[in-house]
Amino acid sequence: MAKGDDIEERLVEFAISIIDMTDKLPNTRAGNHLAGQLLRSGTSPAANYAEARGAESQKDFIHKLRICAKELNESRVWLNIIGRAKLGPRDDVVNVYRECDELCRIINSSVKTAKSKL
């Protein structure tokens, strides 16, 4: 499996974990709001990464990777809020947050590498 395939697979698994987590949030105004925000920001990186892999140029590739990174950063904030507000199962929040943080680092590193090739 190519490195890009591994990253895309991790992003898909991350999206699935986000779906599972949002289903566990309380059916309250705050829970529903955070679930919606996290669902959008946490599932889009996989699709954005797939688009980046099909980019038409190096600049387009970098642009799409940056979108992926922004969505992951947003997800990290929502996960932090959910964890600190004790709205989700602690172990789930911690594990998903760690994976999000790792994915942020990987994508940001990929952006730096791609920029060095311009």
C-alpha positions as CSV (number, residue, x, y, z in Angstrom):
1,M,0.0,0.0,0.0
2,A,1.4,3.4,-1.0
3,K,2.0,6.0,1.7
4,G,-0.9,8.2,0.4
5,D,-3.2,5.2,0.6
6,D,-2.2,4.7,4.2
7,I,-2.9,8.3,5.1
8,E,-6.2,8.3,3.2
9,E,-7.2,5.1,5.1
10,R,-6.4,6.7,8.4
11,L,-8.5,9.7,7.5
12,V,-11.4,7.4,6.5
13,E,-11.1,5.6,9.9
14,F,-10.9,9.0,11.6
15,A,-14.1,10.0,9.9
16,I,-15.8,6.8,11.1
17,S,-14.6,7.4,14.6
18,I,-16.1,10.9,14.4
19,I,-19.4,9.5,13.2
20,D,-19.4,7.1,16.1
21,M,-18.5,9.7,18.6
22,T,-21.1,12.3,17.5
23,D,-23.8,9.5,17.8
24,K,-22.8,9.3,21.5
25,L,-23.2,13.0,22.3
26,P,-26.2,14.0,24.4
27,N,-29.4,15.0,22.6
28,T,-29.2,18.6,24.0
29,R,-28.8,21.9,22.3
30,A,-25.0,21.9,23.0
31,G,-24.6,18.3,22.1
32,N,-26.5,18.6,18.8
33,H,-24.6,21.8,17.9
34,L,-21.2,20.3,18.7
35,A,-22.1,17.0,17.0
36,G,-23.0,18.9,13.8
37,Q,-19.9,21.0,13.8
38,L,-17.6,18.0,14.5
39,L,-19.4,15.8,12.0
40,R,-18.7,18.4,9.2
41,S,-15.1,19.2,10.1
42,G,-14.2,15.6,11.1
43,T,-15.5,13.8,8.0
44,S,-14.3,16.2,5.3
45,P,-10.5,15.7,5.6
46,A,-10.7,12.2,4.0
47,A,-12.5,13.7,0.9
48,N,-10.2,16.7,0.8
49,Y,-7.2,14.4,0.9
50,A,-8.6,12.3,-1.9
51,E,-9.0,15.5,-3.9
52,A,-5.5,16.6,-3.1
53,R,-4.1,13.3,-4.5
54,G,-5.8,14.0,-7.8
55,A,-4.6,17.6,-7.9
56,E,-3.8,19.2,-11.3
57,S,-0.7,20.9,-10.1
58,Q,1.7,21.1,-7.1
59,K,0.1,24.4,-6.0
60,D,-3.4,22.8,-6.2
61,F,-2.1,19.9,-4.2
62,I,-0.8,22.2,-1.5
63,H,-4.0,24.2,-1.5
64,K,-6.2,21.1,-1.0
65,L,-3.8,19.7,1.7
66,R,-4.1,23.1,3.6
67,I,-7.9,22.7,3.5
68,C,-7.5,19.2,5.0
69,A,-5.2,20.6,7.7
70,K,-7.7,23.4,8.5
71,E,-10.6,21.0,8.9
72,L,-8.4,18.8,11.2
73,N,-7.4,21.8,13.3
74,E,-11.1,22.7,13.6
75,S,-12.0,19.2,14.6
76,R,-9.3,19.3,17.3
77,V,-10.9,22.4,18.8
78,W,-14.4,20.8,18.8
79,L,-12.9,17.6,20.4
80,N,-11.2,19.7,23.1
81,I,-14.5,21.5,23.9
82,I,-16.4,18.2,24.0
83,G,-13.8,16.7,26.3
84,R,-13.6,19.7,28.6
85,A,-17.4,20.0,28.8
86,K,-17.5,16.2,29.6
87,L,-20.1,15.6,26.8
88,G,-18.6,12.4,25.4
89,P,-17.0,9.3,26.8
90,R,-13.6,10.4,28.1
91,D,-11.6,7.5,26.5
92,D,-13.2,8.0,23.1
93,V,-12.6,11.7,23.2
94,V,-8.9,11.2,24.2
95,N,-8.3,8.6,21.6
96,V,-10.0,10.5,18.7
97,Y,-8.2,13.7,19.8
98,R,-4.8,11.9,19.7
99,E,-5.5,10.6,16.2
100,C,-6.6,14.0,15.1
101,D,-3.4,15.5,16.5
102,E,-1.3,12.9,14.7
103,L,-3.1,13.5,11.4
104,C,-2.6,17.2,11.8
105,R,1.1,16.7,12.1
106,I,1.2,14.4,9.1
107,I,-0.7,16.7,6.8
108,N,1.2,19.8,8.0
109,S,4.5,17.9,7.3
110,S,3.2,16.9,3.8
111,V,2.4,20.6,3.1
112,K,6.0,21.6,4.1
113,T,7.4,18.8,1.9
114,A,5.2,19.8,-1.0
115,K,6.1,23.5,-0.7
116,S,9.8,22.6,-0.8
117,K,9.3,21.0,-4.2
118,L,7.9,24.1,-5.8
